[in-house]
Amino acid sequence: MAGTALVTGGSGYIAGFLIRQLIDNGWTVNTTVRSLKRESEVRGWLNVDDARLRFFAADLENDAGWAEAMAGCGHVAHVASPFPLGVPKHPDELVVPAREGALRALRFAKGAGVKRFVLTSSMAAIAYGHGDGGGIYSEADWTNLDNPGVMPYPRSKTVAERAARDWVAAEGGDMEFASVNPAAVFGPLLSDDLSTSIELVKQLLEGKVPMCPDIGFGIIDVRDVADLHYRALTAPGIHDERYVCSGPFLKMIDVANILTANLGGQAKKVPTRKMPDWLLKLFALVRPELKQLVAELGNVRGGDSRHAMETLGWTLRPPEEAILATAHSLIERRIVKA
């Protein structure tokens, strides 16, 4: 099966690998970027059959361009969503564009007669606000928005996914819907644009992190994230599905140890000691952006991906492969001078 699919946020990390996989499998792809000034650059690093890829200017908070981008598409992967490195001054800076962007994409998808809509959500919509300690979470779990400690990014992903599901139930008609909920995404780079997860490996390699605080995350390779999106887009009989997309949960010291064990002298600046909790709390007094890390101390937010494996035949790479692919890309591109 192949046809025409829209992948939103075409300059993004996950979207780039999904576009490649779709085109490699015979699809024609429409993609959105906020400005067509980026089209030439993005085409250059995607390195696919240009005749099968079309660009449209569209923004999450504006109707312009969406109808044109959706025209002729039977399938949509809505990947675009704001994900800043820092903490916004107000949660609505993330919540509003995430929610309105998802609803806008759904409305235009229905208007275009789209058959299947896959939303890129996040483990952030599943694993937060449950109290100290955490655990291993599945598709049945939702981030608890009644907990005032939930930070703006997980709040935005939760609100957006819930709003999308409510809209599909009320307005979606025959349109099939699924969400993919990735953990922290690592892997090879297509461009020099760095996601938040990649930035972490960069800072470890550069020695910007003197010690490793007691925080962690589920690890997933971007190629496996794209593959799960592809399967969710193309497998028959999918509707109202949700897929946890996470490999093992690793602490930051585990990531550092993988780098030092495999990169030799290129990892000479990577920290090898754990940071005492009290020291991170002290740093957070003078660097407010670290407060979100303090809230994560000691927590485990792992994901159980068996549902996607058992129903879609999906497999995933070991976390070491994803982390080292990130490191090698950063070094080869001279983003990190190791």
Phi, psi and omega in degrees: 000132175208151179198220177243130180235147171259129172243114181279155179069049188298343178272000183276169187293304180294316183302320182300315180290325177293318177302315178301315183293319178299312182294321176300335180259019171093004180278155164262138186236129164264144176218152180253144169225157182290331179221133179289354174297340181270355187303311183299316179299313183292320175303321183300314183273343173289321175054055178239181177294107185301332182291342182258010183227125180234141183251143177223141176276123178204146182238148182300334187250020182213141182286339186301131173091341185291319180298318180295319181294325182279339188304126176083002183267132174267341185224146179226133167247110181268094186263330187296131174194145180291137179212085184279162177286325182261187179260126180291160180293329179222138181306328183297341176299333175256318187298313186296308180295327179295312181292309184294326177296317179296315181292322178297314179299319179295316181299314181289329177296314179298318179298331181270358180078028180296138182272321187226130182234122178245124181260130171278105175261224185189156168300340176296339177273001186241316202252013185245159176078015184262008181098176184293151174095305180074209182168211178251129188244153180237184180298339182284346185267148176228142173302136184273101183285350176284347178278115184294346180281353180293124185286166186302321183293306177300328176297317182295318181291323179292312180300316182295316181291318178297318179296319179297315181294320178297319180295315181299318180297323184270325191236349191288339181061234183273359182293128180278143186224142172209155171240149172245130188240085183285153169274210180288126190261122178238183178129187181292155180262143171265336183213182178272001174286126186251127173285172182298320180296317180295324179301326179298312179297320177302314182292325176296314182294327182275357181073019180286342178252107187292327177216163185262113176293161184279065177230161181202187186191154169292144183249134176216142180278137182302328179293327177284327175297313179298319181295322178293320174301315181299316179295320178294329178287328194246342182291141180288154170075021181264129172200137180056047181254160178217132186233112168296135184231080186211138168269201183299151175275123179239144172279161181302324178295329176294318178297315179299318181294325176296319180295313183291329182286340188242345188251358177056228183295340179290346179251024186295337181266355183290132181293149181239002182242151174281145178272129174300142181304321183297330182287319176298319179297324178293314177302322184293341178292331181252347177233091187302334181295344180276353181300325180293333176286323178302320180294341183265355185304125176080352183284150172242123180233067180276162180237140177262108186264015185298328182300313179295322180294316186284326185265333184245357182068023182284143174232165181221152180285157175294152184299329179301320181295318180295315182294316182289328176297321175299310183299315180297319178297316180299321180286316181297325179276359181060026170289323171248128178261087185274000000 
